[in-house]
Amino acid sequence: MQHTWQRENIIIIWFIIGLLLVLIISIAFIILLMLNYKKHIDTQHQINLLNQQHSKKLQLSSVDIQEKERQRIGSDLHDSVINALNILFLKSQAGQTDDQLVESIQETIQLTRSISHGLNPPFLNYASLENLIKDLFQQWNIFYTIKLYINKRTSFELTTEQKMHLLRIIQELMSNIHKHAQANQVEFQLRLSEKAVVFAMRDNGKGFQSKCDNQGLGLQNIQVRASLLKATFKYKQQQSVGTVFLFILPQITKP
């Protein structure tokens, strides 16, 4: 009888011990879950904070770029169109022939059209990227020997926003070449595929260092637009002279 009672006590004790172990394991598991959840919340908070900071930085850069571009537009209008109109006015006062005045008017119209195309490329919504790029480089043919190579391996078309950012980047590169490179040749290679849009721009100017000392508005403009496109880019100095700009916009999908 006593032996049976002792055995029942032992069973009860082991049962209680088992319950305690299960309770301890359950509490430890709950604590671990809470810690992991808290860590996840903290990590997500840090990610959101970084994203907000990055977005704010992009917005500030965009505002600065827009203001600088307005100043540049005003400068282009003043230095080009207004001066051309002043010259046209002086020619009319000097009594030049109608043919000479017509020629000056046509030159002024072409100049205005060139500035207008730079601000708002025509048929942006409907034209393909390769045709827009061809139109862009035609405006620079009088200044440079331009070699243009296009390799298209997809029927997908980019969105209007993507085309706009890409054109602005190429315009910025050409503007930098015109202002700083002292080049007379430009080579542009474009490859369009379902995986990526890749282009390389080369010039035969005075080299990499002269362009990258000033990390100013032009490079900021390119950085902001590349970030918005989720693209990457880099400059490379050629072995002899000139600079190469490489740009990759990956994972192109059908709009």
C-alpha positions as CSV (number, residue, x, y, z in Angstrom):
1,M,0.0,0.0,0.0
2,Q,2.8,2.4,1.0
3,H,4.7,1.3,-2.1
4,T,1.7,2.2,-4.3
5,W,1.4,5.6,-2.6
6,Q,5.0,6.4,-3.1
7,R,4.8,5.5,-6.8
8,E,1.8,7.8,-7.3
9,N,3.7,10.6,-5.6
10,I,6.6,10.1,-8.0
11,I,4.3,10.2,-11.0
12,I,2.7,13.4,-9.7
13,I,6.1,15.0,-9.1
14,W,7.3,14.1,-12.6
15,F,4.0,15.3,-14.1
16,I,4.4,18.7,-12.3
17,I,8.0,18.8,-13.4
18,G,6.9,18.2,-17.0
19,L,4.3,20.9,-16.8
20,L,6.9,23.3,-15.4
21,L,9.2,22.5,-18.2
22,V,6.5,23.0,-20.8
23,L,5.5,26.3,-19.1
24,I,9.2,27.5,-19.1
25,I,9.7,26.5,-22.7
26,S,6.4,28.2,-23.7
27,I,7.4,31.4,-21.8
28,A,10.8,31.4,-23.4
29,F,9.3,30.9,-26.8
30,I,6.9,33.8,-26.3
31,I,9.7,36.0,-25.0
32,L,11.8,35.1,-28.1
33,L,8.9,35.9,-30.4
34,M,8.4,39.2,-28.7
35,L,12.1,40.1,-29.0
36,N,12.1,39.1,-32.6
37,Y,9.0,41.1,-33.3
38,K,10.5,44.1,-31.5
39,K,13.7,43.7,-33.5
40,H,11.7,43.5,-36.7
41,I,9.7,46.7,-35.8
42,D,12.9,48.5,-35.0
43,T,14.5,47.4,-38.2
44,Q,11.5,48.4,-40.2
45,H,11.4,51.8,-38.5
46,Q,15.1,52.3,-39.4
47,I,14.4,51.4,-43.0
48,N,11.4,53.7,-43.2
49,L,13.5,56.5,-41.6
50,L,16.3,56.0,-44.1
51,N,13.8,55.9,-47.0
52,Q,12.2,59.2,-45.7
53,Q,15.7,60.8,-45.4
54,H,16.6,59.6,-48.9
55,S,13.3,60.8,-50.4
56,K,13.7,64.2,-48.7
57,K,17.2,64.5,-50.0
58,L,16.0,63.6,-53.5
59,Q,13.2,66.2,-53.2
60,L,15.6,68.9,-52.1
61,S,18.0,68.0,-54.9
62,S,15.1,68.1,-57.4
63,V,14.0,71.5,-56.2
64,D,17.5,72.8,-56.5
65,I,17.9,71.3,-59.9
66,Q,14.7,72.8,-61.1
67,E,15.7,76.3,-59.9
68,K,19.1,76.0,-61.6
69,E,17.4,74.7,-64.8
70,R,15.1,77.8,-64.8
71,Q,18.2,80.0,-64.5
72,R,19.8,78.1,-67.4
73,I,16.7,78.5,-69.5
74,G,16.6,82.2,-68.8
75,S,20.3,82.5,-69.7
76,D,19.7,80.5,-73.0
77,L,16.8,82.8,-73.9
78,H,18.8,85.9,-73.1
79,D,22.1,84.9,-74.7
80,S,20.6,83.3,-77.8
81,V,17.1,84.3,-78.7
82,I,17.1,87.9,-77.4
83,N,20.5,88.6,-78.9
84,A,19.3,87.1,-82.2
85,L,16.2,89.3,-82.2
86,N,18.4,92.4,-81.4
87,I,20.6,91.6,-84.3
88,L,17.5,91.1,-86.5
89,F,16.2,94.5,-85.4
90,L,19.5,96.2,-86.1
91,K,19.6,94.6,-89.6
92,S,16.1,95.9,-90.3
93,Q,17.2,99.4,-89.2
94,A,20.2,99.2,-91.4
95,G,18.1,98.7,-94.4
96,Q,19.1,95.2,-95.4
97,T,17.3,93.4,-98.2
98,D,14.2,91.2,-97.6
99,D,16.2,88.1,-98.4
100,Q,18.8,88.8,-95.7
101,L,16.1,89.6,-93.2
102,V,14.2,86.4,-94.1
103,E,17.4,84.4,-93.6
104,S,18.0,86.0,-90.2
105,I,14.4,85.3,-89.2
106,Q,14.7,81.6,-90.2
107,E,17.9,81.3,-88.1
108,T,16.1,82.8,-85.1
109,I,13.2,80.4,-85.6
110,Q,15.6,77.5,-85.8
111,L,17.4,78.6,-82.6
112,T,14.1,79.0,-80.8
113,R,12.9,75.6,-82.0
114,S,16.2,74.0,-80.7
115,I,15.7,75.5,-77.2
116,S,12.0,74.4,-77.3
117,H,13.0,70.8,-78.3
118,G,15.5,70.7,-75.4
119,L,12.8,71.7,-72.9
120,N,10.1,69.5,-74.2
121,P,11.1,66.9,-76.9
122,P,8.3,66.6,-79.5
123,F,6.2,63.5,-79.6
124,L,7.7,62.3,-76.3
125,N,4.6,60.2,-75.5
126,Y,4.5,58.4,-78.9
127,A,8.1,58.4,-80.3
128,S,10.5,55.5,-79.4
129,L,13.6,56.2,-77.3
130,E,15.9,55.5,-80.3
131,N,14.1,58.1,-82.5
132,L,14.1,60.7,-79.7
133,I,17.9,60.1,-79.3
134,K,18.5,60.5,-83.0
135,D,16.6,63.8,-83.0
136,L,18.6,65.0,-80.0
137,F,21.9,64.3,-81.6
138,Q,20.9,65.9,-84.9
139,Q,21.0,69.2,-83.0
140,W,24.7,68.7,-82.2
141,N,25.9,67.7,-85.7
142,I,27.1,71.2,-86.4
143,F,29.5,71.0,-83.5
144,Y,30.7,67.4,-83.4
145,T,31.3,64.4,-85.6
146,I,28.8,62.0,-84.0
147,K,28.8,58.3,-84.4
148,L,25.5,56.7,-83.3
149,Y,25.0,53.0,-82.9
150,I,21.6,51.5,-81.8
151,N,21.0,47.8,-81.1
152,K,17.4,47.1,-80.3
153,R,16.5,43.5,-79.3
154,T,13.0,44.0,-77.8
155,S,9.6,45.3,-78.9
156,F,8.9,46.8,-75.4
157,E,8.7,50.5,-75.2
158,L,9.7,52.6,-72.2
159,T,7.2,54.8,-70.3
160,T,7.1,58.5,-71.0
161,E,8.8,59.2,-67.7
162,Q,11.6,56.8,-68.4
163,K,12.2,58.3,-71.8
164,M,12.2,61.8,-70.3
165,H,14.8,61.0,-67.6
166,L,17.0,59.2,-70.1
167,L,16.9,62.1,-72.6
168,R,17.6,64.6,-69.8
169,I,20.7,62.6,-68.7
170,I,22.0,62.4,-72.3
171,Q,21.3,66.2,-72.7
172,E,23.3,66.8,-69.5
173,L,26.2,64.7,-70.8
174,M,26.3,66.6,-74.1
175,S,26.1,69.9,-72.3
176,N,29.1,68.9,-70.1
177,I,31.0,67.8,-73.2
178,H,30.2,71.1,-74.9
179,K,31.2,73.2,-71.9
180,H,34.3,71.4,-70.6
181,A,35.6,68.6,-72.8
182,Q,37.1,70.5,-75.8
183,A,36.1,67.5,-77.9
184,N,35.2,67.3,-81.6
185,Q,34.0,63.7,-81.7
186,V,31.2,61.9,-79.8
187,E,30.3,58.2,-80.0
188,F,27.0,57.0,-78.6
189,Q,26.1,53.3,-78.3
190,L,22.6,52.2,-77.2
191,R,21.5,48.6,-76.5
192,L,17.8,47.9,-75.8
193,S,16.8,44.4,-74.6
194,E,14.2,42.9,-72.3
195,K,16.7,42.8,-69.5
196,A,18.1,46.3,-69.6
197,V,18.7,49.6,-71.4
198,V,22.4,50.2,-71.6
199,F,24.2,53.1,-73.2
200,A,27.8,54.3,-73.4
201,M,28.9,57.8,-74.5
202,R,32.5,58.5,-75.5
203,D,34.2,61.7,-76.4
204,N,37.8,62.6,-77.5
205,G,38.1,65.6,-75.2
206,K,40.7,66.5,-72.6
207,G,39.8,63.7,-70.1
208,F,38.1,62.5,-67.0
209,Q,39.6,64.7,-64.4
210,S,38.5,68.0,-65.9
211,K,34.9,66.8,-65.7
212,C,34.7,65.3,-62.3
213,D,36.5,67.9,-60.2
214,N,33.3,69.9,-59.9
215,Q,30.6,67.6,-58.4
216,G,28.0,70.3,-59.2
217,L,24.6,70.6,-60.7
218,G,25.2,68.5,-63.8
219,L,26.3,65.4,-61.8
220,Q,23.5,66.0,-59.2
221,N,21.0,66.1,-62.0
222,I,22.2,62.8,-63.4
223,Q,22.3,61.2,-59.9
224,V,18.7,62.2,-59.1
225,R,17.4,61.0,-62.4
226,A,19.3,57.7,-62.2
227,S,18.0,57.2,-58.7
228,L,14.4,57.8,-59.8
229,L,15.0,55.2,-62.6
230,K,16.7,52.8,-60.2
231,A,19.6,52.8,-62.6
232,T,23.4,52.9,-62.2
233,F,26.2,54.8,-64.0
234,K,29.9,55.5,-63.8
235,Y,32.5,57.6,-65.6
236,K,35.7,56.0,-67.0
237,Q,38.8,57.7,-68.4
238,Q,40.0,56.2,-71.7
239,Q,43.6,55.1,-72.0
240,S,44.5,58.0,-74.4
241,V,42.1,60.9,-74.3
242,G,38.4,61.5,-73.5
243,T,35.8,60.1,-71.2
244,V,33.4,57.2,-71.3
245,F,30.0,57.4,-69.5
246,L,28.3,54.0,-68.9
247,F,24.7,53.8,-67.9
248,I,22.5,50.7,-67.0
249,L,18.8,50.7,-66.5
250,P,18.0,47.0,-65.5
251,Q,14.9,44.8,-65.6
252,I,12.9,46.5,-68.2
253,T,9.3,45.4,-68.1
254,K,6.4,46.1,-70.5
255,P,4.5,49.1,-69.3
